[in-house]
Amino acid sequence: MAIVLANGGGEGPDWQDFIGIICLLIINSTISFIEENNAGNAVAALMARLAPKTKVLRDGQLQETDAAILVPGDIISIKLRDIIPTDARLLEGDPLKIDQASSLLDSDKSQLNN
């Protein structure tokens, strides 16, 4: 636009403005690309850290694994403040109070017994 508009008054093109604008556009594009890439990497790292994990009894040993790969019949170990994968059944232990707000979108607290 700087080149086209400068030629309208009978004057020669304003190359300094044209080159300056192109340089600023290239710098802005480069910075935007780097920032977007860094933001994407940060989100991926957060998602990996926040993925629910659980301790599951397999082959006679407790192993920490992703909750997403649990199958019916897996026995999991839970402790205070653990996030319990859905559809878990309490086999033994003391009665539990569970805050189901994250799964029910309200602050319903349920009492679970054997």
GROMACS elastic network, one bead per residue, 0.5 to 0.9 nm:
[ bonds ]
;  ai    aj funct       b0    kb
    1     4     6  0.51672   500
    1     5     6  0.59754   500
    1     6     6  0.83269   500
    1    18     6  0.82384   500
    2     5     6  0.54280   500
    2     6     6  0.60047   500
    2     7     6  0.87728   500
    2    13     6  0.78909   500
    2    14     6  0.70037   500
    2    15     6  0.83221   500
    2    17     6  0.68488   500
    2    18     6  0.57569   500
    2    21     6  0.85495   500
    3     6     6  0.53093   500
    3     7     6  0.65334   500
    3    12     6  0.87118   500
    3    13     6  0.52644   500
    3    14     6  0.61717   500
    3    15     6  0.71675   500
    3    17     6  0.84150   500
    3    18     6  0.64766   500
    4     7     6  0.55272   500
    4     8     6  0.70047   500
    4    13     6  0.76327   500
    5     8     6  0.54764   500
    5     9     6  0.79632   500
    5    13     6  0.83825   500
    6     9     6  0.64935   500
    6    10     6  0.79921   500
    6    11     6  0.65976   500
    6    12     6  0.68824   500
    6    13     6  0.53752   500
    6    14     6  0.62030   500
    7    10     6  0.56983   500
    7    11     6  0.55852   500
    7    12     6  0.59037   500
    7    13     6  0.56939   500
    7    14     6  0.83953   500
    8    11     6  0.72725   500
    9    12     6  0.85842   500
   11    14     6  0.85180   500
   12    15     6  0.87509   500
   13    16     6  0.88570   500
   13    18     6  0.85694   500
   14    17     6  0.57515   500
   14    18     6  0.64684   500
   14    19     6  0.89097   500
   15    19     6  0.59890   500
   15    20     6  0.83243   500
   16    19     6  0.53024   500
   16    20     6  0.59897   500
   16    21     6  0.85589   500
   17    21     6  0.60430   500
   17    22     6  0.85522   500
   18    21     6  0.52873   500
   18    22     6  0.62414   500
   18    23     6  0.86449   500
   19    22     6  0.51064   500
   19    23     6  0.60650   500
   19    24     6  0.85986   500
   20    23     6  0.51659   500
   20    24     6  0.62344   500
   20    25     6  0.86657   500
   21    24     6  0.51364   500
   21    25     6  0.61838   500
   21    26     6  0.86779   500
   22    25     6  0.50833   500
   22    26     6  0.62000   500
   22    27     6  0.86300   500
   23    26     6  0.51535   500
   23    27     6  0.61469   500
   23    28     6  0.85158   500
   24    27     6  0.50955   500
   24    28     6  0.59678   500
   24    29     6  0.84731   500
   25    28     6  0.50723   500
   25    29     6  0.60393   500
   25    30     6  0.85453   500
   26    29     6  0.51163   500
   26    30     6  0.61318   500
   26    31     6  0.86441   500
   27    30     6  0.51613   500
   27    31     6  0.61975   500
   27    32     6  0.85590   500
   28    31     6  0.52503   500
   28    32     6  0.60796   500
   28    33     6  0.85878   500
   29    32     6  0.51052   500
   29    33     6  0.61052   500
   29    34     6  0.86547   500
   30    33     6  0.51730   500
   30    34     6  0.62633   500
   30    35     6  0.86590   500
   31    34     6  0.51864   500
   31    35     6  0.61291   500
   31    36     6  0.85371   500
   32    35     6  0.51743   500
   32    36     6  0.60288   500
   32    37     6  0.84965   500
   33    36     6  0.51786   500
   33    37     6  0.60992   500
   33    38     6  0.86134   500
   34    37     6  0.51274   500
   34    38     6  0.61713   500
   34    39     6  0.86181   500
   35    38     6  0.50947   500
   35    39     6  0.61135   500
   35    40     6  0.85924   500
   36    39     6  0.50930   500
   36    40     6  0.61747   500
   36    41     6  0.86611   500
   37    40     6  0.51305   500
   37    41     6  0.62572   500
   37    42     6  0.86719   500
   38    41     6  0.50976   500
   38    42     6  0.61608   500
   38    43     6  0.86789   500
   39    42     6  0.50675   500
   39    43     6  0.62268   500
   39    44     6  0.86407   500
   40    43     6  0.52048   500
   40    44     6  0.62280   500
   40    45     6  0.86653   500
   41    44     6  0.51108   500
   41    45     6  0.61791   500
   41    46     6  0.86624   500
   42    45     6  0.51101   500
   42    46     6  0.61966   500
   42    47     6  0.86210   500
   43    46     6  0.50914   500
   43    47     6  0.61166   500
   43    48     6  0.85951   500
   44    47     6  0.51397   500
   44    48     6  0.62202   500
   44    49     6  0.87294   500
   45    48     6  0.51461   500
   45    49     6  0.63012   500
   45    50     6  0.86555   500
   46    49     6  0.51153   500
   46    50     6  0.60168   500
   46    51     6  0.84897   500
   47    50     6  0.51319   500
   47    51     6  0.59719   500
   48    51     6  0.54327   500
   49    52     6  0.83518   500
   50    53     6  0.85440   500
   51    66     6  0.72065   500
   51    67     6  0.80571   500
   51    68     6  0.87693   500
   52    65     6  0.87373   500
   52    66     6  0.61278   500
   52    67     6  0.56171   500
   52    68     6  0.77151   500
   52    83     6  0.71518   500
   52    84     6  0.86112   500
   52    85     6  0.79221   500
   53    64     6  0.65875   500
   53    65     6  0.55076   500
   53    67     6  0.50079   500
   53    68     6  0.81462   500
   53    83     6  0.81324   500
   53    84     6  0.89977   500
   53    85     6  0.86180   500
   54    63     6  0.81373   500
   54    64     6  0.55293   500
   54    65     6  0.56677   500
   54    66     6  0.62689   500
   54    67     6  0.56600   500
   54    70     6  0.89291   500
   54    76     6  0.68852   500
   54    77     6  0.74170   500
   54    78     6  0.77801   500
   54    82     6  0.82133   500
   54    83     6  0.79046   500
   54    84     6  0.76103   500
   54    85     6  0.77414   500
   55    62     6  0.58626   500
   55    63     6  0.53442   500
   55    65     6  0.63454   500
   55    66     6  0.86885   500
   55    67     6  0.86561   500
   55    75     6  0.84921   500
   55    76     6  0.55026   500
   55    77     6  0.54108   500
   55    78     6  0.73430   500
   56    61     6  0.80170   500
   56    62     6  0.53292   500
   56    63     6  0.54147   500
   56    64     6  0.63086   500
   56    65     6  0.70160   500
   56    67     6  0.89602   500
   56    70     6  0.81501   500
   56    74     6  0.65495   500
   56    75     6  0.56094   500
   56    77     6  0.62313   500
   57    60     6  0.60989   500
   57    61     6  0.53936   500
   57    63     6  0.63527   500
   57    64     6  0.89180   500
   57    74     6  0.67469   500
   57    75     6  0.53481   500
   57    76     6  0.60492   500
   57    77     6  0.76084   500
   58    61     6  0.55180   500
   58    62     6  0.63470   500
   58    63     6  0.68882   500
   58    74     6  0.75423   500
   58    75     6  0.79027   500
   59    62     6  0.82862   500
   62    76     6  0.81637   500
   62    77     6  0.78725   500
   64    67     6  0.89950   500
   65    68     6  0.84933   500
   65    69     6  0.76172   500
   65    70     6  0.82715   500
   66    69     6  0.58935   500
   66    70     6  0.74640   500
   67    70     6  0.55359   500
   67    84     6  0.87008   500
   67    85     6  0.62905   500
   68    71     6  0.86644   500
   68    85     6  0.84173   500
   70    73     6  0.85824   500
   70    74     6  0.65264   500
   70    85     6  0.86042   500
   71    74     6  0.58552   500
   72    75     6  0.88385   500
   72    87     6  0.88553   500
   72    88     6  0.89874   500
   75    88     6  0.86525   500
   75    89     6  0.88799   500
   75    91     6  0.87915   500
   76    84     6  0.88475   500
   76    88     6  0.81955   500
   78    81     6  0.85161   500
   78    82     6  0.61112   500
   78    83     6  0.81629   500
   78    84     6  0.72108   500
   79    82     6  0.56916   500
   80    83     6  0.89747   500
   84    87     6  0.87626   500
   84    88     6  0.73202   500
   85    88     6  0.63905   500
   86   103     6  0.84625   500
   89   114     6  0.84274   500
   90    93     6  0.75645   500
   90    95     6  0.86850   500
   90    96     6  0.88556   500
   90   112     6  0.79685   500
   90   113     6  0.74366   500
   90   114     6  0.60531   500
   91   114     6  0.65185   500
   92    95     6  0.88178   500
   92   114     6  0.67829   500
   93    96     6  0.85772   500
   93   113     6  0.88346   500
   93   114     6  0.80776   500
   94   113     6  0.75501   500
   94   114     6  0.83841   500
   95   111     6  0.70865   500
   95   112     6  0.55849   500
   95   114     6  0.71752   500
   96   110     6  0.81464   500
   96   111     6  0.58887   500
   96   112     6  0.51507   500
   96   113     6  0.67676   500
   97   109     6  0.65568   500
   97   110     6  0.56882   500
   97   112     6  0.63301   500
   98   101     6  0.89989   500
   98   108     6  0.84631   500
   98   109     6  0.55645   500
   98   110     6  0.54301   500
   98   111     6  0.66661   500
   98   112     6  0.76069   500
   99   102     6  0.77623   500
   99   103     6  0.89709   500
   99   107     6  0.65154   500
   99   108     6  0.62259   500
   99   110     6  0.67009   500
  100   103     6  0.55054   500
  100   104     6  0.58726   500
  100   105     6  0.77589   500
  100   106     6  0.72857   500
  100   107     6  0.63684   500
  100   108     6  0.56941   500
  100   109     6  0.60424   500
  100   110     6  0.73095   500
  101   104     6  0.52246   500
  101   108     6  0.60563   500
  101   109     6  0.78047   500
  102   105     6  0.55951   500
  102   106     6  0.73760   500
  102   107     6  0.81209   500
  103   106     6  0.80966   500
  104   107     6  0.77327   500
  104   108     6  0.76128   500
  105   108     6  0.85997   500
